[in-house]
Amino acid sequence: MLLAAVLLQDRDATGPDDEGAHTGITLAHDVLPRGVALLHGRVRDRVERLRVEVLEELNAFQEIGVRRHGRHHSVTVGIRIEVASDIAACAATVPIQEEIWSGDVVVPPQLLLATLHNGAFVALGYVDGDERAAGFVFGFLGIYDYHFRHHSHMLAVRPAYRGTGLAVALKQAQRDHCLDQGIEIMAWTMDPLEARNARFNFAKLGTYAREYHRDFYGAMPDKLNAGLPSDRLYVEWPIGTDRAQRRLAGEDAPPLEQAEAEGIRYLLRSAASGPTPQEPPIAESHLLLEIPRAFQETKRADPALALAWRTAARDAFEAAFAQGYAAVEFLRSADGRGAYLLVRQPARPGVAGAAGAGAPAARSALR
């Protein structure tokens, strides 16, 4: 459910390129061993348990098909979700797109409607007392590694309604749509340096990531992305799992202090001078990768520092993913620091563990 949504600085907003949901039919070998579940006991123990839940080959998806997915429908009082079905509803997303990103990246309502009539999903969120839509989500059906999945392309919430639960409600509606289609995985892209988006996707939804793409969308002129390479994490959300259900029901990730107390090593740290790379990954089972607290503020105040962060995070993620790690949580500290928790995935029999570099090799090692 993602919310790749790009929730930037106190926002429940996600980039037009960032936010997606995908689902697939029987992903027997392509899902983190149900095991990205760290949350009762030590951080390491939680992750191990999670690795037994999500990274296990999902013949579990076949089990899910039999027991049928539980659905979490609780929504904050005063919020309603309306699934779009006509051009007027699709057109209602345009003012929100322009407000969040600017007119340079608007998806035309005619295109939204065409995809809607061919398996896509568009929903608007409303809050009592305001007749204008307060947010929307848009995703479409796609094929990835020979399987169907739902790609969630956009999720945005107006600034006044961030933190109300509307973003989660929109993702829940999108998840239900996908489950009704028989799709079990949603996916989207997100800027790895946006801490609020990371918190939303990993901690609130239960996503994971094992692919890093350099300058994925090329130069982007909108106000959230202009001036830097559009590097992205490809975020995957196995929406039919118990983990996803628990996160939607309010279960949270452990605090960053707990991981630090257990001695989990940092791959990248934040210092007053900027990003500080640590020793490269060797054979640790878990790693931490810290990012800025407010990347948009960094971009405005010091573009050179923002570029340094882009480069440092790129190097750290690519090195880890090439060795078979996956990002499975985003942990926050009491003082506002944030870091991804990376877990080394067990190599499958007959598959080279960390051969080569880049996303394809990392993905293969997880099968």
C-alpha positions in Angstrom: 0.0 0.0 0.0 3.2 3.0 -0.1 2.4 5.6 -0.1 5.5 6.2 -2.5 4.0 8.8 -2.0 6.2 11.5 -1.6 5.4 13.2 1.6 7.8 16.1 1.7 8.3 18.2 4.7 5.3 17.8 6.8 3.4 16.7 3.7 1.4 13.7 2.7 2.4 14.3 -0.8 4.4 12.3 -3.2 6.1 13.0 -6.4 4.3 12.6 -9.7 6.9 10.0 -10.4 7.0 8.9 -6.9 4.2 7.0 -5.2 3.0 3.9 -6.7 1.4 0.8 -6.0 1.8 -2.5 -7.8 0.6 -5.9 -7.4 1.3 -9.1 -9.0 -0.5 -12.4 -9.5 1.6 -15.3 -8.2 4.9 -13.9 -7.2 6.2 -17.3 -6.0 9.8 -16.3 -5.9 9.9 -12.5 -5.8 9.0 -11.2 -2.4 11.1 -10.5 0.6 10.8 -13.5 2.9 7.9 -12.4 4.8 10.7 -11.3 6.8 10.9 -7.7 6.9 9.1 -7.8 10.1 11.0 -6.5 12.9 9.0 -5.5 15.9 8.8 -7.5 19.1 12.1 -7.8 21.0 15.4 -6.8 19.5 15.6 -5.0 16.2 17.6 -7.9 14.8 15.1 -10.4 16.1 12.2 -8.5 14.5 13.9 -8.4 11.2 14.8 -12.0 11.2 11.1 -12.8 11.9 10.2 -10.5 9.1 12.6 -12.2 6.8 10.7 -15.3 7.5 7.5 -13.5 6.5 8.3 -11.6 3.4 11.4 -12.9 1.8 10.2 -16.4 1.9 9.1 -17.6 -1.6 5.5 -16.7 -1.8 3.7 -19.7 -2.4 2.4 -17.8 0.5 0.5 -15.6 -2.1 -1.4 -18.8 -3.0 -2.3 -19.2 0.6 -3.4 -15.6 0.7 -5.8 -16.3 -2.2 -7.5 -19.0 -0.1 -7.8 -17.1 3.2 -8.6 -13.9 1.5 -6.9 -10.7 2.6 -8.1 -9.0 5.7 -8.9 -5.4 5.1 -8.5 -2.4 7.4 -11.3 0.1 6.8 -11.0 2.4 9.8 -10.8 6.0 8.6 -10.4 9.2 10.5 -13.8 10.7 11.3 -14.6 13.4 8.8 -12.8 11.9 5.8 -14.4 10.2 2.9 -12.8 8.6 -0.2 -14.6 8.7 -3.6 -13.4 6.5 -6.4 -13.3 8.4 -9.7 -15.4 7.2 -12.6 -15.7 10.2 -14.9 -13.8 13.2 -16.4 -15.0 15.6 -13.8 -13.5 13.5 -11.0 -10.2 13.2 -13.0 -10.2 16.9 -13.6 -10.5 17.5 -9.8 -7.0 16.2 -9.4 -5.4 18.9 -11.5 -5.5 21.8 -9.0 -3.9 19.5 -6.4 -1.2 18.5 -8.9 -0.5 22.1 -9.7 -0.4 23.1 -6.0 2.0 20.3 -5.0 4.3 20.0 -7.9 3.6 22.9 -10.3 2.0 22.8 -13.8 5.1 21.2 -15.4 4.2 17.7 -14.4 0.4 17.6 -14.5 -1.1 14.4 -15.7 -4.0 15.4 -18.0 -7.5 14.4 -16.8 -8.2 12.8 -20.2 -5.2 10.4 -19.7 -6.4 9.6 -16.2 -9.8 8.7 -17.5 -8.4 6.5 -20.3 -6.3 4.5 -17.8 -9.2 4.4 -15.4 -11.3 2.6 -18.0 -8.5 0.1 -18.5 -7.8 -1.2 -15.0 -6.2 1.9 -13.4 -7.3 3.6 -10.1 -8.0 7.2 -9.3 -9.6 8.2 -6.0 -10.2 11.6 -4.3 -10.2 12.3 -0.6 -12.5 14.8 1.0 -12.6 16.3 4.5 -15.8 17.5 6.1 -16.3 21.2 5.7 -14.4 21.6 2.5 -16.1 20.9 -0.8 -12.7 20.8 -2.7 -10.8 17.5 -2.9 -8.1 17.5 -0.2 -6.0 14.8 -1.9 -5.9 12.1 -4.5 -4.1 8.9 -5.5 -3.5 7.5 -9.0 -2.1 4.2 -10.0 -2.2 1.9 -13.1 -1.9 -1.7 -13.9 1.5 -2.9 -15.3 3.7 -5.9 -15.9 7.0 -6.3 -14.0 9.2 -9.3 -14.3 6.4 -11.1 -16.2 3.9 -10.5 -13.5 1.0 -8.1 -13.1 1.4 -5.5 -10.5 -0.1 -2.1 -9.7 2.2 1.0 -10.1 1.1 3.8 -7.8 2.2 6.9 -9.7 0.9 9.8 -7.7 -0.3 10.5 -4.1 -0.8 14.0 -2.9 -2.6 15.7 0.0 -3.1 19.4 0.4 -0.8 21.0 3.1 -3.8 21.9 5.3 -4.8 18.2 5.6 -1.5 16.5 6.1 -1.3 14.5 9.2 -5.1 13.8 9.2 -4.8 10.2 8.1 -6.1 11.0 4.6 -3.0 9.7 2.9 -3.3 6.3 4.6 -7.1 6.2 3.8 -6.3 6.8 0.1 -3.7 4.0 0.1 -6.2 1.7 1.8 -8.7 2.3 -0.9 -6.1 1.7 -3.6 -5.1 -1.5 -1.8 -8.7 -2.8 -1.8 -9.0 -2.0 -5.5 -5.8 -4.1 -6.2 -6.9 -7.0 -4.0 -10.2 -7.1 -5.9 -8.2 -7.4 -9.1 -6.3 -10.3 -7.7 -3.1 -8.2 -7.5 -0.9 -8.7 -4.5 1.9 -6.2 -5.0 1.9 -2.5 -5.4 5.0 -0.4 -6.2 6.2 3.1 -6.8 9.3 5.2 -6.8 10.4 7.6 -4.1 13.3 10.0 -3.5 15.4 8.2 -1.0 16.4 11.4 0.7 12.9 12.5 1.7 12.6 11.4 5.3 8.8 12.0 5.6 8.1 9.9 2.5 10.4 7.2 3.8 8.6 7.2 7.2 5.3 6.9 5.5 6.2 4.2 3.0 8.3 1.9 5.2 7.0 2.5 8.7 3.3 3.2 8.0 2.7 0.9 5.1 5.4 -1.8 5.5 7.1 -1.5 2.1 10.7 -2.6 1.2 13.2 -1.6 -1.5 16.0 -3.4 -3.2 16.5 -1.3 -6.3 18.2 2.0 -6.8 17.9 4.0 -10.0 20.1 6.9 -10.9 18.4 10.0 -12.4 15.4 7.9 -13.1 13.1 10.6 -14.6 15.9 12.8 -15.9 15.8 16.5 -15.3 12.6 17.5 -13.5 11.5 21.2 -13.5 8.9 21.0 -10.8 9.4 22.7 -7.5 10.1 19.6 -5.5 12.7 18.0 -7.8 14.4 20.8 -9.8 18.2 21.1 -9.6 19.2 17.6 -8.7 19.4 14.2 -10.4 16.1 12.4 -10.0 17.5 9.3 -8.2 14.8 7.0 -6.9 14.3 3.9 -4.8 11.9 1.4 -6.3 9.5 0.6 -3.4 7.5 -2.6 -3.3 4.5 -3.2 -1.1 3.2 -6.8 -0.7 -0.3 -5.7 0.1 -1.8 -9.1 1.0 0.6 -9.9 3.9 -0.1 -9.8 7.6 2.7 -7.2 7.8 0.9 -4.7 5.6 -2.3 -5.3 7.6 -0.5 -4.7 10.9 1.1 -1.5 9.7 -2.2 -0.1 8.5 -3.7 -1.0 11.8 -1.1 1.2 13.6 1.8 -1.1 14.4 5.0 1.1 14.2 8.7 0.5 13.5 11.1 0.4 16.5 13.0 3.5 17.5 16.3 4.3 15.9 17.9 4.3 19.4 17.1 0.6 19.8 19.0 -0.3 16.7 21.9 1.8 17.8 21.9 0.3 21.2 22.2 -3.1 19.6 25.4 -2.0 17.8 24.0 -2.0 14.3 26.6 -0.3 12.2 26.1 2.8 10.0 26.9 2.7 6.3 26.2 6.5 6.0 25.9 9.1 8.7 24.9 12.7 8.9 27.3 15.2 10.4 27.5 19.0 10.7 29.7 19.0 7.6 27.3 16.9 5.6 27.1 13.2 4.7 29.8 11.0 6.2 30.3 7.6 4.5 31.4 4.8 6.8 33.1 1.5 6.0 31.5 -0.3 3.1 29.3 -3.3 3.8 31.1 -6.5 4.5 29.0 -9.3 5.9 26.9 -7.7 8.5 23.3 -8.9 8.8 22.0 -5.4 9.4 23.1 -1.9 8.5 21.8 1.7 9.1 21.8 4.4 6.4 21.1 7.9 7.7 19.6 10.7 5.6 18.9 14.4 6.2 16.0 15.3 8.5 14.5 17.8 6.0 16.0 17.5 2.5 13.9 20.2 0.9 15.3 22.7 3.4 18.8 21.5 2.6 18.2 22.0 -1.1 17.0 25.6 -0.6 19.7 26.6 1.9 22.7 24.8 0.3 22.4 23.3 -3.2 26.0 22.0 -3.1 25.3 20.1 0.2 22.1 18.7 -1.3 24.1 17.3 -4.3 26.7 15.9 -1.9 23.9 14.0 -0.1 22.5 12.7 -3.4 25.9 11.3 -4.4 26.7 9.9 -0.9 23.3 8.2 -0.6 23.6 6.8 -4.2 27.0 5.3 -3.4 25.8 3.7 -0.2 22.6 2.3 -1.5 24.2 0.9 -4.7 27.0 -0.8 -2.7 24.5 -2.4 -0.3 22.0 -3.5 -2.9 24.8 -5.0 -5.0 25.7 -7.2 -2.0 22.1 -8.5 -1.5 20.8 -6.1 1.1 17.3 -4.7 1.1 15.9 -1.6 2.8 13.1 -2.9 5.1 12.4 -0.1 7.6 12.8 3.5 8.3 13.6 4.2 11.9 13.3 7.6 13.7 14.9 8.8 16.9 13.4 11.0 19.6 15.5 13.9 18.4 14.3 13.6 14.8 17.1 11.7 13.1 16.1 9.1 10.6 17.8 6.1 9.0 16.9 3.2 6.8 17.5 -0.3 8.2 19.0 -2.6 5.6 18.9 -6.3 6.0 21.1 -8.8 4.1 18.9 -11.3 2.4 19.9 -15.0 2.3 21.0 -16.2 -1.1 18.7 -18.7 -2.7 20.2 -22.1 -3.5 21.9 -22.0 -6.9 21.8 -18.2 -7.1 25.0 -16.2 -6.8 24.6 -14.0 -3.8 26.3 -10.7 -4.5 27.7 -11.1 -7.9 28.0 -7.9 -9.9 26.6 -4.5 -9.1 23.4 -2.7 -9.6 19.7 -3.4 -9.1 19.3 -6.5 -11.3 21.9 -8.4 -9.4 20.5 -7.4 -6.1 17.0 -8.4 -7.2 18.2 -11.8 -8.4 19.9 -12.6 -5.1 16.6 -12.3 -3.4 14.8 -14.9 -5.4 
